[in-house]
């Protein structure tokens, strides 16, 4: 922790210098110099009422294995990816809009008491991806910036929060490659202590003239760097749009979901959960649309790289997003080190699928199989009642599931024998 504190201090000093040079937005520069911004108001989200009652009614239809229970944990508008603070005080929830929400269960009754926006004095752009270091540093990956908040669990009660640009605005990807499509970043800290960030490529199928640039930058892949932003490198290639990854708690291997190519029909190509065993592996995009299905745009062309096929093929167009390895003690033993993942459901299918939580079991050789764990967010009319985005774990061993359609977090606990 001391090393990270020194690194943060150095970054703060450089932020102060940048402020003097006028190189950063005013509020970010002020926060980096420990100055107040004048912002005093939060947006606080109402947690009861008819809206909450309607969500609870929906949850009555969710089917899970015997012994499990699902409850409404919090109303959180546009809830996407989540990060639970190491102290267990607050859960930070990203969005594809402009807010990050702080969710607090003050009395530990496993229902949130307060939901308010985090760091309201600091404008944000698609702050989808929060993650925590073991030492309690919150990192938020935005569309084209990565900020580190050295003491978020302490400062979140104030509108002004210390923020450090570890990847300054406009430097995560080239500005000319910014897009409205596939820009929801996710991040994770690996067992090597490095920061891993996925960079979805913006096309349905990446065109050939973009591939060299994308490989160089890490677009259509996963990059890693030190916590202070140094030593950036491309770790993973050939990824269309991964919006969920985590490291295996035993092997340390990187596993990630990948959303596959649209427009090829209802039943192909499959979605993916991938297993990466070494740096630099390629997972097939744009030559493959998903699994072993070749894309129309590159059909018949020789594939110039060695491709790692998915560990698990998922149903087509279920839109597999956030995932988390389960390490808690609440659930039965068979779930230890299994992956819980969210299927959001795709726009690109005649009959909707997904809108559920999957569980993937992995054996000692790395072989994996998936099955539904919690489902029922598609009604008899084929309408979405909710669209799960991410899964994370609370300190008591229960899990949280975010839903950006309902604007909610759900808590799944185990009460069986």
C-alpha positions in Angstrom: 0.0 0.0 0.0 2.8 2.4 0.8 4.3 2.0 -2.6 0.9 2.9 -4.2 0.5 5.9 -1.9 3.9 7.2 -3.0 2.9 6.6 -6.6 -0.4 8.5 -6.1 1.4 11.3 -4.4 3.7 11.6 -7.5 0.7 11.6 -9.8 -1.0 14.3 -7.7 2.1 16.4 -8.0 2.1 16.1 -11.7 -1.6 16.9 -11.7 -0.8 20.1 -9.9 1.8 21.0 -12.5 -0.7 20.3 -15.3 -3.1 22.6 -13.6 -0.6 25.4 -13.7 -0.1 24.6 -17.4 -3.9 24.6 -18.0 -3.7 21.1 -19.4 -6.6 19.6 -17.4 -10.3 20.4 -16.8 -10.6 22.8 -13.9 -12.3 20.5 -11.4 -10.0 17.6 -12.0 -7.0 19.9 -11.5 -8.5 21.3 -8.4 -9.2 17.9 -6.9 -5.6 16.8 -7.7 -4.3 19.8 -5.8 -6.7 19.1 -2.9 -8.8 22.2 -3.6 -12.6 22.5 -3.2 -14.7 22.9 -6.3 -17.7 24.6 -4.8 -20.0 21.7 -5.7 -22.1 20.9 -2.6 -25.1 18.9 -3.8 -25.7 15.2 -4.4 -28.3 13.4 -6.4 -30.0 11.0 -4.0 -32.1 8.1 -5.3 -35.3 7.2 -3.6 -35.3 3.6 -2.4 -38.9 2.8 -1.7 -42.3 3.4 -3.2 -44.2 1.9 -6.0 -41.2 1.5 -8.3 -39.4 -0.7 -5.8 -42.6 -2.7 -5.2 -42.9 -3.4 -8.9 -39.3 -4.7 -9.1 -40.0 -6.9 -6.1 -43.0 -8.3 -7.9 -40.8 -9.2 -10.9 -38.3 -11.0 -8.6 -41.1 -13.4 -7.5 -40.8 -15.0 -10.9 -37.1 -15.6 -10.9 -36.1 -19.3 -10.8 -32.9 -20.5 -9.1 -31.6 -23.7 -7.6 -33.2 -24.8 -4.4 -32.1 -22.9 -1.3 -31.3 -19.6 -3.1 -33.2 -16.4 -2.6 -33.2 -13.1 -4.6 -34.0 -9.7 -3.1 -34.0 -6.1 -4.2 -30.8 -4.6 -2.8 -31.0 -1.1 -4.2 -32.6 1.1 -6.8 -29.6 2.3 -9.0 -30.4 4.1 -12.3 -28.7 2.6 -15.3 -26.7 0.2 -13.1 -23.9 -1.4 -15.0 -20.6 -2.8 -13.6 -19.9 -2.9 -9.9 -17.0 -2.8 -7.5 -17.3 -3.6 -3.8 -15.0 -1.6 -1.5 -12.4 -3.8 0.4 -13.8 -2.4 3.7 -17.3 -3.5 2.7 -18.6 0.1 3.3 -19.8 1.0 -0.1 -20.4 -0.5 -3.6 -19.6 1.7 -6.6 -21.8 1.2 -9.7 -20.8 2.5 -13.1 -23.1 3.5 -15.9 -23.0 4.1 -19.7 -24.0 7.7 -19.1 -22.3 10.2 -16.8 -22.8 9.0 -13.3 -21.1 6.6 -10.9 -23.3 5.7 -8.0 -22.2 4.9 -4.4 -24.5 2.4 -2.7 -24.3 2.1 1.1 -25.8 -0.5 3.5 -25.2 1.4 6.7 -26.9 -1.0 9.1 -25.8 -4.2 7.4 -29.3 -5.6 7.0 -28.3 -6.5 3.4 -30.5 -3.8 1.9 -29.0 -0.5 0.7 -29.9 2.5 2.8 -28.5 5.2 0.6 -27.7 5.6 -3.1 -26.2 8.8 -4.3 -23.9 9.9 -7.1 -20.2 9.6 -6.5 -17.8 12.6 -7.0 -20.5 14.9 -8.5 -18.0 17.7 -8.9 -16.2 15.7 -11.6 -17.7 15.3 -15.1 -17.5 11.8 -16.4 -18.0 10.1 -19.8 -19.3 6.6 -19.9 -17.8 5.6 -16.5 -18.9 2.0 -16.9 -15.9 0.2 -15.3 -15.0 0.5 -11.6 -12.6 -1.9 -9.9 -10.6 -1.9 -6.7 -7.0 -2.6 -5.8 -6.4 -4.8 -2.7 -5.2 -1.7 -1.0 -8.5 0.1 -1.5 -7.8 2.3 -4.5 -10.8 2.7 -6.7 -10.2 2.8 -10.4 -12.8 3.9 -12.9 -12.3 3.2 -16.6 -14.2 5.6 -18.7 -14.7 5.9 -22.5 -11.3 7.5 -23.0 -9.8 8.1 -19.6 -8.9 6.1 -16.5 -9.0 7.8 -13.1 -7.7 6.5 -9.8 -9.4 7.6 -6.5 -6.9 6.8 -3.7 -9.4 6.9 -0.8 -12.8 6.5 -2.4 -14.4 4.6 0.6 -13.4 7.5 2.9 -14.0 10.5 0.6 -17.2 9.4 -1.1 -19.3 11.2 1.5 -18.0 14.5 0.1 -18.8 15.9 -3.4 -15.1 16.5 -3.8 -13.0 13.4 -4.1 -9.3 13.1 -4.7 -8.9 11.9 -8.3 -5.7 11.1 -10.2 -5.6 10.6 -14.0 -3.5 7.4 -14.5 -4.6 7.5 -18.2 -5.4 11.1 -19.1 -8.4 12.0 -21.2 -7.8 11.2 -24.9 -5.0 8.7 -24.2 -6.8 5.4 -23.6 -7.5 5.2 -27.3 -6.8 7.7 -30.1 -9.4 10.4 -30.0 -10.2 9.8 -33.7 -11.2 6.2 -32.7 -13.8 7.3 -30.1 -17.2 5.9 -30.9 -20.7 5.6 -29.4 -20.5 1.8 -29.9 -18.7 -0.7 -27.7 -17.1 1.9 -25.4 -18.2 0.4 -22.0 -14.9 -0.4 -20.4 -14.3 -2.9 -17.6 -11.2 -3.3 -15.5 -9.7 -5.8 -13.0 -6.5 -6.1 -11.0 -4.6 -9.3 -11.8 -2.5 -11.5 -9.5 0.5 -9.7 -10.9 -0.8 -6.4 -9.4 -1.4 -4.9 -12.8 -4.5 -3.2 -14.1 -6.3 -5.0 -17.0 -8.8 -3.0 -19.2 -10.8 -4.2 -22.1 -11.1 -2.1 -25.2 -13.9 -3.1 -27.4 -13.5 -2.3 -31.1 -16.4 -0.1 -32.4 -17.5 -2.0 -35.5 -19.7 -5.1 -36.0 -16.7 -6.6 -37.8 -13.4 -4.7 -37.7 -12.3 -3.6 -41.2 -8.9 -4.7 -42.5 -7.5 -1.2 -42.7 -7.9 -0.8 -38.9 -6.3 -4.0 -37.8 -2.7 -2.8 -37.5 -3.6 0.3 -35.5 -6.0 -1.7 -33.3 -3.3 -4.3 -32.5 -0.9 -1.6 -31.7 -3.2 0.3 -29.3 -5.1 -2.7 -27.9 -8.5 -1.9 -29.4 -10.3 -5.2 -29.9 -8.3 -6.7 -27.0 -7.4 -6.3 -23.4 -4.5 -4.1 -22.2 -2.6 -4.1 -19.0 -0.4 -1.6 -17.2 0.9 -0.7 -13.8 -1.5 0.9 -11.3 0.2 4.3 -12.0 -0.4 3.9 -15.8 3.2 3.0 -16.7 4.4 0.1 -18.8 1.2 -0.3 -20.8 1.1 -3.3 -23.1 -1.4 -5.3 -25.1 -2.2 -8.6 -23.3 -5.0 -10.0 -25.4 -5.8 -9.8 -29.1 -8.7 -10.8 -31.4 -11.6 -9.8 -29.1 -14.7 -8.1 -30.6 -16.1 -6.6 -27.4 -15.4 -8.0 -24.0 -17.5 -6.4 -21.2 -16.5 -8.8 -18.5 -13.3 -10.4 -17.2 -11.8 -11.8 -14.0 -8.8 -13.8 -13.0 -9.1 -17.3 -11.8 -8.5 -17.3 -8.0 -6.3 -20.4 -8.1 -4.5 -20.4 -11.4 -4.4 -16.6 -12.0 -5.5 -17.1 -15.6 -7.6 -14.4 -17.3 -11.1 -15.4 -18.2 -13.4 -13.1 -20.2 -16.7 -12.9 -22.0 -17.0 -11.7 -25.6 -20.0 -10.4 -27.5 -20.0 -11.8 -31.0 -21.0 -10.6 -34.5 -24.5 -9.5 -35.2 -26.5 -9.9 -38.5 -25.7 -13.6 -39.1 -29.0 -15.0 -38.0 -30.7 -15.9 -34.8 -28.7 -18.9 -33.9 -25.1 -18.1 -35.0 -22.5 -17.2 -34.0 -22.2 -18.3 -30.4 -21.3 -16.1 -27.5 -18.1 -16.9 -25.7 -16.4 -17.3 -22.4 -12.7 -17.4 -23.0 -9.7 -18.7 -21.1 -6.3 -17.0 -21.6 -3.2 -19.0 -20.5 -0.4 -16.7 -21.8 0.2 -13.1 -22.9 -0.4 -12.3 -26.5 -2.9 -15.0 -27.4 -5.4 -14.2 -30.1 -9.1 -15.1 -29.9 -10.1 -14.8 -33.5 -11.8 -11.5 -34.3 -12.3 -10.4 -37.1 -11.8 -13.7 -38.9 -14.2 -15.5 -36.6 -17.6 -14.1 -35.6 -17.8 -16.3 -32.6 -16.6 -19.8 -31.8 -15.6 -21.5 -35.1 -18.1 -19.5 -37.2 -16.2 -17.4 -39.9 -17.4 -13.9 -40.6 -18.8 -13.1 -44.0 -16.4 -10.2 -44.4 -13.3 -12.5 -44.0 -14.8 -15.8 -45.3 -12.3 -17.8 -47.3 -9.3 -15.8 -46.2 -6.4 -17.5 -44.6 -6.3 -16.7 -40.8 -2.9 -15.2 -40.2 -2.7 -16.0 -36.5 -3.1 -18.9 -34.2 -6.5 -18.7 -32.7 -7.6 -19.8 -29.2 -11.2 -21.1 -29.3 -13.6 -20.3 -26.5 -13.6 -22.4 -23.3 -17.4 -22.3 -23.5 -19.7 -21.5 -26.3 -22.9 -19.7 -25.1 -26.2 -19.3 -26.8 -26.1 -16.8 -29.7 -27.1 -13.2 -29.0 -27.5 -13.6 -25.3 -25.0 -10.8 -24.9 -22.7 -12.2 -22.2 -21.4 -9.3 -20.1 -20.0 -9.1 -16.6 -18.5 -12.1 -14.8 -17.0 -12.9 -11.4 -15.3 -15.9 -9.9 -17.1 -17.0 -6.7 -14.7 -17.2 -3.7 -17.3 -16.9 -0.8 -18.3 -19.4 1.8 -22.1 -18.9 1.8 -22.9 -20.9 -1.3 -22.6 -24.7 -1.5 -19.1 -26.1 -2.1 -19.7 -26.9 -5.7 -19.9 -23.2 -6.5 -16.4 -22.4 -5.2 -14.3 -20.9 -7.9 -17.2 -21.1 -10.4 -17.9 -18.2 -12.7 -21.2 -16.3 -12.2 -21.9 -14.2 -15.4 -24.7 -12.0 -16.6 -26.5 -12.4 -20.0 -27.9 -9.0 -21.0 -29.8 -10.2 -24.0 -29.2 -8.8 -27.5 -31.3 -6.6 -29.8 -30.2 -8.7 -32.7 -32.6 -11.7 -32.4 -36.1 -12.4 -33.5 -37.0 -14.1 -30.2 -35.3 -12.7 -27.1 -32.8 -14.8 -25.2 -30.6 -14.2 -22.2 -31.7 -11.9 -19.4 -30.4 -14.3 -16.9 -27.4 -15.2 -14.7 -25.3 -18.2 -15.8 -22.9 -20.3 -13.7 -19.8 -21.9 -15.3 -18.1 -24.8 -13.6 -14.4 -25.4 -14.3 -12.5 -28.6 -13.6 -8.9 -29.1 -12.6 -7.8 -29.2 -16.3 -9.6 -26.0 -17.2 -12.5 -27.6 -19.0 -15.7 -25.6 -18.5 -19.4 -26.1 -18.8 -22.2 -23.5 -18.2 -25.8 -23.7 -17.1 -28.5 -21.2 -16.2 -28.5 -20.1 -12.5 -31.1 -17.4 -12.2 -33.7 -16.7 -15.0 -37.1 -15.3 -15.5 -36.5 -11.7 -16.7 -38.2 -12.5 -20.0 -42.0 -12.7 -19.7 -44.6 -14.8 -21.7 -44.9 -12.0 -24.3 -41.2 -12.0 -25.0 -40.6 -8.7 -23.2 -37.6 -8.0 -21.0 -38.5 -7.3 -17.4 -34.9 -6.8 -16.6 -31.5 -7.1 -18.2 -28.6 -8.3 -16.0 -25.3 -6.7 -16.6 -22.7 -7.7 -14.0 -22.1 -9.9 -11.0 -20.0 -9.3 -8.0 -19.6 -10.6 -4.4 -20.3 -9.1 -1.0 -18.2 -9.9 2.0 -20.8 -12.2 3.5 -20.6 -14.5 0.4 -23.8 -13.4 -1.2 -23.7 -12.0 -4.8 -25.0 -8.8 -6.3 -26.5 -8.6 -9.8 -26.9 -5.3 -11.6 -29.7 -4.6 -14.1 -29.6 -1.5 -16.3 -33.1 -1.9 -17.6 -34.8 -2.0 -14.2 -32.2 0.3 -12.7 -31.5 -2.0 -9.8 -29.1 -4.2 -7.9 -30.3 -7.6 -6.7 -28.8 -9.7 -3.9 -28.8 -13.5 -4.2 -28.2 -15.4 -1.0 -28.3 -19.0 0.1 -30.5 -20.2 2.8 -30.6 -24.0 2.1 -28.9 -26.8 4.0 
